[in-house]
């Protein structure tokens, strides 16, 4: 993380809008595990509350893994289900696919995609960017293919890589890139050891025009170990489209 070299110049590689078409911003915000609107809100809620909502800037907010069950789970069964869901990440792909579908339904040529996330939600928006890079952004009317698209995205063997590329050419828009990813303290696993990383979450940011990551300097708990880009290797971060910066605070208040 420290000792970054001189930054290399970087320019946005998003597709230009068609002549006469006004590009829009599509903004996705995904909160952390069991976070939701309340009296003490996360940075994601605070950010979302200040984002202009208009015809030129469409917004989407997801309250994070396990949040709904925490509200609805008045019975022991619901509470246990919620706990299991959080522990094993059973809803991780559902949150990603729902945000992916929203982007698919709303995107038009020239729009710019902005993704923001906190904690586990930060990992999910990074996965969402990776999914778009690997299988493309599916064309409207093909929503039934989204679960299969996620399956193709999540596998890394050579056969699946070739199939993902064929899927992208068949069902998806061409040359869609994520313009900006902004995240707070990315965590891939809450309370359990780190598992296999989804493609494009920690190994690379080449598919994203600009990546910004705020990290909690005072967080010491093992279960909140952050997921850096390129595993935090300083020699891999010598360009200005990736910035990972430490800020005072713990995981919940950075």
C-alpha positions in Angstrom: 0.0 0.0 0.0 2.8 2.4 0.7 5.6 3.7 -1.5 3.6 4.1 -4.7 5.6 5.2 -7.7 4.9 7.9 -10.2 1.4 7.6 -11.6 0.9 6.6 -15.2 -1.6 8.7 -17.2 -5.0 7.2 -17.5 -8.0 8.1 -19.6 -11.6 6.8 -19.5 -12.3 4.0 -22.0 -16.1 4.1 -21.7 -18.0 4.1 -25.0 -19.0 7.5 -26.3 -22.7 8.3 -26.6 -24.4 8.4 -30.0 -24.7 11.8 -31.6 -27.7 13.6 -30.3 -28.1 11.3 -27.2 -27.5 12.8 -23.8 -25.6 10.2 -21.7 -26.9 9.5 -18.2 -25.3 8.3 -15.0 -26.5 4.9 -13.6 -25.6 4.7 -9.9 -25.7 1.5 -7.9 -25.2 1.6 -4.1 -24.9 -1.7 -2.1 -24.7 -1.6 1.7 -22.9 -4.0 4.1 -24.2 -7.1 5.9 -27.5 -6.3 7.7 -27.2 -2.6 7.1 -30.3 -0.6 6.4 -31.8 2.9 6.8 -32.0 3.9 10.4 -30.8 6.5 13.0 -27.2 5.5 12.5 -26.5 5.2 8.8 -23.5 3.9 6.9 -21.6 6.0 4.4 -23.5 4.3 1.6 -26.9 5.6 2.9 -25.3 9.0 3.5 -23.9 9.0 0.0 -27.2 7.9 -1.5 -29.1 10.6 0.3 -27.0 13.3 -1.3 -27.0 11.9 -4.9 -29.2 13.8 -7.2 -32.1 11.7 -8.6 -33.2 12.9 -12.0 -33.9 11.7 -15.5 -30.2 12.1 -16.2 -29.0 10.2 -13.1 -30.8 7.0 -12.2 -30.1 5.5 -8.8 -30.4 2.0 -7.1 -29.9 1.1 -3.5 -29.6 -2.3 -1.9 -29.7 -2.6 1.9 -27.2 -5.5 2.0 -27.1 -9.1 3.0 -29.6 -10.2 5.6 -31.2 -6.8 6.1 -34.7 -7.8 5.1 -34.7 -10.9 7.3 -33.7 -8.8 10.3 -36.9 -6.7 9.9 -39.2 -9.6 9.0 -37.7 -12.2 11.3 -40.0 -12.0 14.3 -39.9 -15.8 14.6 -37.0 -17.8 15.7 -37.0 -19.6 12.4 -36.6 -16.3 10.5 -33.8 -15.2 12.8 -31.9 -18.5 12.5 -32.4 -18.4 8.7 -31.0 -14.9 8.7 -28.0 -15.9 10.7 -27.2 -18.8 8.4 -27.7 -16.6 5.4 -25.2 -14.1 6.7 -22.7 -16.8 7.7 -22.5 -18.6 4.4 -23.2 -15.7 2.1 -26.3 -17.4 0.6 -27.7 -14.1 -0.7 -24.4 -12.8 -2.1 -25.1 -13.7 -5.7 -28.8 -12.7 -5.4 -27.8 -9.1 -4.5 -25.3 -9.0 -7.3 -27.8 -10.4 -9.9 -30.5 -8.0 -8.8 -28.3 -5.0 -9.3 -27.1 -6.5 -12.6 -30.6 -6.8 -13.8 -31.4 -3.2 -12.8 -28.4 -2.0 -14.9 -29.5 -4.2 -17.8 -33.0 -2.8 -17.7 -31.9 0.8 -17.6 -28.7 1.1 -19.6 -28.6 2.8 -22.9 -25.6 3.5 -25.2 -23.3 6.2 -23.7 -24.5 5.9 -20.1 -21.8 5.8 -17.4 -22.0 3.2 -14.6 -21.0 4.2 -11.1 -20.8 1.5 -8.4 -20.5 2.2 -4.6 -20.4 -0.3 -1.7 -19.5 -0.7 1.9 -18.0 -3.9 3.6 -19.6 -6.9 2.0 -21.5 -4.6 -0.3 -18.1 -3.3 -1.5 -17.1 -6.8 -2.5 -20.4 -7.2 -4.3 -20.0 -4.1 -6.4 -16.5 -5.2 -7.3 -17.9 -8.6 -8.3 -20.7 -6.8 -10.3 -18.0 -4.9 -12.2 -16.2 -8.2 -12.8 -19.3 -9.9 -14.0 -20.0 -7.1 -16.5 -16.4 -7.3 -17.8 -16.6 -11.1 -18.2 -20.1 -11.8 -19.6 -21.1 -8.3 -20.6 -24.3 -6.4 -19.7 -27.1 -8.6 -21.0 -29.6 -7.2 -23.5 -33.2 -6.4 -22.3 -35.5 -9.4 -22.6 -32.9 -12.0 -21.6 -33.4 -11.8 -17.8 -33.9 -15.5 -17.5 -30.3 -15.9 -18.6 -28.9 -13.8 -15.7 -28.4 -16.8 -13.2 -26.5 -18.7 -16.0 -24.5 -15.5 -16.7 -23.5 -15.4 -13.0 -22.5 -19.0 -13.1 -20.3 -18.5 -16.1 -18.7 -15.4 -14.5 -17.9 -17.2 -11.3 -16.0 -20.1 -12.9 -12.4 -19.7 -13.9 -11.5 -22.8 -15.9 -10.5 -22.4 -19.5 -13.7 -24.1 -20.9 -15.9 -21.7 -19.0 -13.8 -18.7 -20.0 -14.4 -19.5 -23.7 -18.1 -20.1 -23.0 -18.4 -16.8 -21.2 -16.9 -15.0 -24.2 -19.4 -16.7 -26.5 -22.3 -15.8 -24.1 -21.1 -12.2 -24.1 -21.1 -12.0 -27.9 -24.6 -13.7 -28.1 -26.6 -12.1 -25.3 -24.9 -8.9 -24.2 -24.2 -5.3 -25.3 -20.8 -4.7 -26.8 -17.9 -2.9 -25.1 -19.7 -1.9 -21.8 -17.3 -0.8 -19.1 -17.8 0.4 -15.5 -16.7 4.0 -15.3 -16.2 4.3 -11.5 -16.1 2.0 -8.4 -16.0 3.7 -5.0 -15.9 1.4 -1.9 -15.4 1.6 1.8 -13.4 -1.2 3.6 -14.1 -4.2 1.3 -14.8 -7.4 3.2 -15.4 -10.7 1.3 -16.4 -12.8 4.3 -17.9 -11.7 7.6 -17.0 -13.9 10.6 -15.4 -16.7 8.6 -12.1 -17.4 6.8 -11.6 -16.0 3.3 -12.7 -18.3 0.5 -12.2 -18.3 -3.2 -12.4 -14.8 -4.7 -14.8 -14.1 -7.5 -13.0 -13.0 -10.8 -12.1 -9.4 -11.1 -12.6 -8.5 -7.4 -9.0 -8.5 -6.1 -6.8 -9.7 -9.0 -7.3 -6.7 -11.3 -9.0 -3.4 -11.9 -8.2 -3.1 -15.6 -11.9 -3.4 -16.5 -12.8 -0.3 -14.4 -11.9 3.2 -15.5 -11.5 4.6 -12.0 -11.3 2.7 -8.7 -11.2 4.3 -5.2 -11.0 2.4 -2.0 -11.2 3.9 1.5 -9.7 1.7 4.2 -10.1 1.8 8.0 -6.8 2.6 9.6 -7.8 1.7 13.2 -9.6 -1.6 12.5 -7.9 -4.6 14.1 -10.5 -7.3 14.1 -9.5 -10.3 11.9 -13.0 -10.8 10.6 -12.8 -7.4 8.9 -9.6 -7.9 7.1 -9.9 -5.8 3.9 -9.5 -7.1 0.3 -7.0 -5.0 -1.5 -6.5 -4.7 -5.3 -3.7 -6.9 -6.4 -3.4 -8.1 -2.7 -2.1 -4.6 -1.8 1.2 -5.0 -3.8 2.6 -1.5 -4.2 4.4 -2.4 -7.4 1.1 -3.1 -9.1 -0.6 0.2 -8.2 1.6 2.6 -10.1 -1.2 4.2 -12.1 -3.7 6.9 -11.3 -6.9 5.0 -12.0 -6.5 2.9 -8.8 -6.3 4.6 -5.4 -6.5 2.8 -2.0 -6.2 5.2 0.9 -6.2 4.8 4.7 -8.5 6.9 6.8 -8.9 7.2 10.5 -11.7 5.0 12.0 -12.8 1.5 12.3 -14.8 -0.7 9.9 -18.1 0.8 10.8 -17.2 4.5 10.9 -14.3 5.0 8.4 
